[in-house]
Amino acid sequence: ATGRDANGIAYVLEAKRLAHFPDDNTALLDEPRLVQYEQDTSSRTTSSDSGLVYENGTKILLQGNVQVTQGATDTAVGSVTSADRMTIKLR
C-alpha cells in the first residue's frame, strides 16, 4: 500500500502476507514493513512480526519485535528504537 500527501509519497507499507476482513475493514499483516517519508528529513523504517491495520486504514498496530530505524541526516544522528508493541497513525 502506498499513501500520498501534498508532497508526494508519504509512506509505503509492505508485508509478507495480508489478510483483509471486509466486514470491519481491517487487515492482518505478517512481517509488515512501513517506510515513512517526510520532507527535509531521512526516511523512517518500521518493522515487526505482525500488524493490524484498522480505523479505515489510518492506524497500524504493530506487535512483536518492533524496530524503528531513523536514518542520519546532516543535522541529526541515526537511531534505532525497539518495542514490543506500537501504534502508528498514518497521515
C-alpha positions in Angstrom: 0.0 0.0 0.0 1.2 3.5 -0.8 -0.1 6.6 1.0 0.3 10.0 -0.6 0.0 13.6 0.6 0.6 17.0 -0.9 4.3 16.4 -1.1 4.1 13.1 -2.9 4.6 9.6 -1.4 4.0 9.8 2.4 4.5 6.0 3.2 4.9 2.6 1.7 3.5 -0.4 3.6 4.6 -3.9 2.6 4.0 -7.3 4.3 4.9 -10.9 3.7 1.2 -11.7 3.9 -2.0 -9.7 4.2 -5.5 -11.0 5.2 -8.3 -8.4 4.6 -11.5 -8.6 6.6 -14.2 -6.5 4.7 -16.8 -6.8 7.4 -14.9 -4.4 9.7 -12.3 -3.1 7.1 -9.3 -4.4 9.0 -6.2 -6.2 7.7 -3.8 -8.6 9.5 -0.2 -8.4 8.4 2.6 -10.9 8.7 6.1 -9.3 8.9 5.0 -5.8 8.0 7.5 -3.1 6.9 6.5 0.5 6.9 8.7 3.2 5.3 7.6 6.8 6.1 8.8 9.8 4.1 8.9 13.4 5.4 10.1 16.5 3.7 13.6 17.7 4.6 14.5 14.6 6.7 15.5 11.0 6.1 13.0 8.2 5.8 11.9 6.2 8.8 11.6 2.4 8.5 9.4 0.4 11.0 9.1 -3.4 11.0 7.6 -6.0 13.3 6.5 -9.7 13.5 2.8 -8.9 12.9 0.4 -6.0 12.5 -3.2 -4.9 12.3 -4.4 -2.1 10.0 -7.7 -0.5 11.4 -9.8 2.6 11.5 -10.3 2.6 7.7 -6.5 2.3 7.1 -5.5 5.3 9.2 -3.8 3.3 12.1 -1.5 0.4 12.3 -0.9 -1.7 15.5 2.5 -3.4 15.3 3.3 -6.2 17.7 6.4 -8.4 18.4 9.9 -7.3 17.8 9.0 -3.8 16.7 12.1 -1.9 15.3 12.1 1.7 14.2 15.1 2.9 12.2 15.6 6.6 11.5 18.4 7.4 9.1 21.0 10.0 9.8 20.9 13.5 8.3 23.4 16.4 8.1 22.0 17.7 11.4 20.9 14.5 13.3 22.4 11.1 14.0 20.5 8.0 13.0 18.7 5.9 15.7 17.1 2.6 16.3 14.1 2.2 18.7 12.8 -1.2 19.9 9.4 -2.0 21.4 7.1 -5.0 21.9 4.0 -3.0 20.7 3.5 0.3 18.8 0.6 2.1 17.2 1.3 4.4 14.3 -1.2 6.9 12.9 -0.8 7.4 9.2 -1.2 10.8 7.6 
